[in-house]
């Protein structure tokens, strides 16, 4: 049977291991708690008025990277974001986005998609050669490092 001191020591070691393993999540929770205390009640995102980038990308049917390009390009005349939430979420006015949506859907159909890289024929042989060449180069560097003559 364990004594009270041994139980306390076991509990202390367990808590210490837990803190070391989960340091990042614990720090994030502490920062969020301090932010809540400093700000008070964090305002919710009004889903009726605002829309996020992720939702816009889903509505248009493009990936986030493509949406970023569309929003930055002046030729698409994208509406400017209206707010920035406390957690860093960029918010747009939902009604403006819905008015802009048909235009950007039509325009996004003509966005060039990159050609997929296909390894066939000579390109596959070049890749294989480069991999082997890397091994040879590392081997020669190792011999030079040891001070031996590579020709022997």
Secondary structure, 3 states (H helix, E strand, C coil): CCCHHHHHHHHHHHHHHHHHHCHHHHHHHHHHHHHHHHHCCCCCCCCCCEEEHHHHHHHHCCCHHHHHHHHHCHHHCCCCCCEECCCCCEEEEHHHHHHHHHHHHHHHCCCCCCCCCCCCCHHHHHHHHHHHHHHHHHHHHHHHHHCCCCCC
